[in-house]
Amino acid sequence: MTQRTSLYQLHVDSALYRFIDQQVLPGTGVSSVTFWKGFDQLVQDLAPKNKALLAERDRLQTELDQWHQAHPGPVNDMKAYQAFLHDIGYLVPVPAKAKATTRHVDAELALQAGPQLVVPILNARYALNAANARWGSLYDALYGTDVISEDNGCAKGPGYNEKRGAKVIEYARYVLDRTVPLNKGSHIDSTGYAVVKGALVVSLKGGKTSALADPKQFVGYQGDAAHPSSVLLVHNGLHLDIQINPTSPIGANDPAGVSDLVVEAALSTILDLEFGRCSGRRRQATGLQQLAGHFERHADRGCAQRRPQL
């Protein structure tokens, strides 16, 4: 039989109680008394409401089961079926004026539209990789996948294929043209990027210069304004980072010295809680602690210590 610890009106699994008190709360600034007293109040407030909701769900399911048993097969009279759903309270009238709002929600969830990854919380490596997938090299993604054809001498091969690399760079420039276009000319013809009086100026082949069609897409830069090492742009709330390094192997062969185009990819990560039992929940909470960087582990190679970080 599972051992329980009595706290206020709660009966908590003793192993979970010790885990919360000894491993979770220390360092948070929340005392054991404050946590358990507050949790007890939440349970007393929400448990009756949850019980009522579960009972209502059971009632609706019973009504639906009885109707479908009395009317087997496909629904032939949709109006009559909808009237039945209204009668039992499964469907309710649409509010005339309804508006959903949120507060204190991160922009990645509330405002930005982008991919969201789902990983098991017990696999720290997967979760860390997902969290770090916020930014990724478009050059690497294009070079290593079939987005770029391997025909006509553009095979990946064991080493760097300059012809394939040229296709990658051309494709990335087209991405810039589609997402952050210039008011005149094309990023394909760019020979340099600079910041003049707070605005992005792009030098083009033939000695001409151009600016962004929408100057508001320029977010900022790193390095010297005349020769930035990074130019940050934005499109639909997602950022593109033009990295400039004329001394790098890629940048040395690029007229503008561009070495990579790093794009904002997976905006957020769901850490999947997979277990319902107390032991599983403790393991998940431990995994969450690990992801927060509160642990050290030995790497397989050379037994060197490493601390995973986001």
C-alpha positions, 0 to 999 in steps of 0.5 A: 500500500502506498504510504501517504503524508497528511498535510492540511486536507491532503494525503500526499504520496510520501515519496512525492512529498519528500521529492518536492520538499528535498529536491524541488523547493530548495533554491526557489524561495518558496517554503514548504509551508507556503507551497503545501498550504497554497496547493491545498487551497487550490485543490479544495477550490478546484476539486469540486468544480473538476468533479462536477465537470467530470459528472457532466461529461459522463451525463453527456456521454450517456445521453449520446450513447443512448441516442446512437444506440436508438439510431444506429448507422449514419446520421440521416436527419442532421437538423434533428440531430443538432436539435437533440445536441442542443436539448442535452446541452452538448451544443449551446447558442453561439455568443453574439459578441465573444472575444478571447484575450490573454495576458502575460503570455510569451510572444512566441505563443501569443503573437508569432506563428511558427513551428512548435516541437514536442519531445519527451521530458525524460530525454534531456538530449532531445529536449535540449536539441529542441530548445536549441532549434530556435535558430538554424543555419539555412545553408546547412539545411539546404546543403544536407537535404533534397531541397537542392537537387543532386543532379548536374554535378551537385551531389553532396559527396563526402566533402564540400561540393562548391557547385552545390554550395553555389546553389545553396547560396543562390537559393538563400538569396531568393529567400531574402528576395521573397521575405525582405525584398529590396526597393530596387534590385535583388539580394542575389546581386549584393556585394555588401551590407552596411548600416548608414544613419540607422538604415540598411544599405545594400551595395549591388553589382555595378556600383549601385546601392539599394535599401529595403522595400520596407525599412521597418524590417531592419532590426539591428546589426552587430559589429561595425556599421560600415562592415557589420558581422551580422544583419538582423531582419524580420518577416512576419514576426520571424527573424533572419540573421545574415551572417557576414564573415569574409575570412570564412571559407564560404564568405571568402567566395561570396561577393558580399562576404555572407557566410550563412543565413541563420533563420528563426525556426522552431519557436517553442517546445512542448515537454511531454509528460508521459507518465501518470503514476507518481514515480513517473511524475517524479522522474519527469520533474527531475528531467525538468530540473536537469533541463534547467541546468541544475545538474552535471553529467559525465560525457561518454567521451573522455569522461569530461564533465559537461553542463547542458545549457539552453 
